[in-house]
Amino acid sequence: MNNKNEFLNWKFILPLFIGLLLIILVPLYYNYNKEDQKKLDNQSSQENKKQENAPKYLWGVDSASKTTKEMYKCVNENFGKPKVWGRYIGTNEEVSTGLTQQEIKLLHEKKIKILLIYNHFSNATTQKAGQQEAKKAIKYAKELRVPKDTLLFADIEPNYPVDSAFIKGWVETLNKSDYLPGIYGVFDKNQKLFSAFNKAGNDVKEKAIIWSAAPNMNITSKEKAPKYNPTGPKESKILGWQYGIDAKKCNIDTNLFKGEIEKNLW
């Protein structure tokens, strides 16, 4: 009789015990999972922020030749799709073909930003010359209907005579216009351009954007581009690096640009 009563007691007590246990454990399990999920969410959020804050780089090309559908296909198939395409404004006989409206339309249809280069001089000395060349570059840009706040890069080749006065003239004149001043060249410490830019002063460093062709590495595809590491004067705004020149295919050079330059390309 007693055994039967004990059995009946356990029959009612056990479910109650299990129920109470579940009431205690379920919230604990839920809270544990909630805290665990919160940690995962925080980790994911931190990773996303790191990715958002990580420097953005754009791979691109430049060329002295006219951009055709065939040339675009050649670049796309052999190197990868560029985000930036450098082209010259105004034809310089036997040196470069000037950018055309057809090219502009083609590149913009492909969602490629155009970087504008001016190369109608071979002597980069005196402030007056810098001002005059800047005014010519502005004229070319206006004729192409280039929008405001677009960078125009002066192409100062290694064999050109160069001084700080020319650089000042170029930068100050463009800075007062609808456009922004850029300087392209081999910004190696042993080059005259490097010392001339340094002598131009802090005002020039603050206003001018540098597209450096130093150091010169090998031509690569987009996927095999090197880590962004151009050389140039300290405290200058180096936003572009032409790391590879004279590709055997497609007649291009290969480049990397800091993402912040994108808003000032066309």
Stockholm file with secondary structure:
# STOCKHOLM 1.0

chainA/1-266         MNNKNEFLNWKFILPLFIGLLLIILVPLYYNYNKEDQKKLDNQSSQENKKQENAPKYLWGVDSASKTTKEMYKCVNENFGKPKVWGRYIGTNEEVSTGLTQQEIKLLHEKKIKILLIYNHFSNATTQKAGQQEAKKAIKYAKELRVPKDTLLFADIEPNYPVDSAFIKGWVETLNKSDYLPGIYGVFDKNQKLFSAFNKAGNDVKEKAIIWSAAPNMNITSKEKAPKYNPTGPKESKILGWQYGIDAKKCNIDTNLFKGEIEKNLW
#=GR chainA/1-266 SS CHHHHHHHHHHHHHHHHHHHHHHHHHHHHHHHHHHHHHHHHHHHHHHHHHHHHSCCEEEEEECSSCCCHHHHHHHHHHTCCCSEEEEESSCBTTTBCCCCHHHHHHHHHTTCEEEEEECCCSCBCSHHHHHHHHHHHHHHHHHTTCCTTCEEEEECCTTSCBCHHHHHHHHHHHHTSSSEEEEEECCCTTSHHHHHHHHTCHHHHHHCEEEECCSCCCCCCSTTCCCCCCCCCTTSEEEEEEEECCCSSTTCEEEEEEGGGGGGCC
#=GC SS_cons         CHHHHHHHHHHHHHHHHHHHHHHHHHHHHHHHHHHHHHHHHHHHHHHHHHHHHSCCEEEEEECSSCCCHHHHHHHHHHTCCCSEEEEESSCBTTTBCCCCHHHHHHHHHTTCEEEEEECCCSCBCSHHHHHHHHHHHHHHHHHTTCCTTCEEEEECCTTSCBCHHHHHHHHHHHHTSSSEEEEEECCCTTSHHHHHHHHTCHHHHHHCEEEECCSCCCCCCSTTCCCCCCCCCTTSEEEEEEEECCCSSTTCEEEEEEGGGGGGCC
//
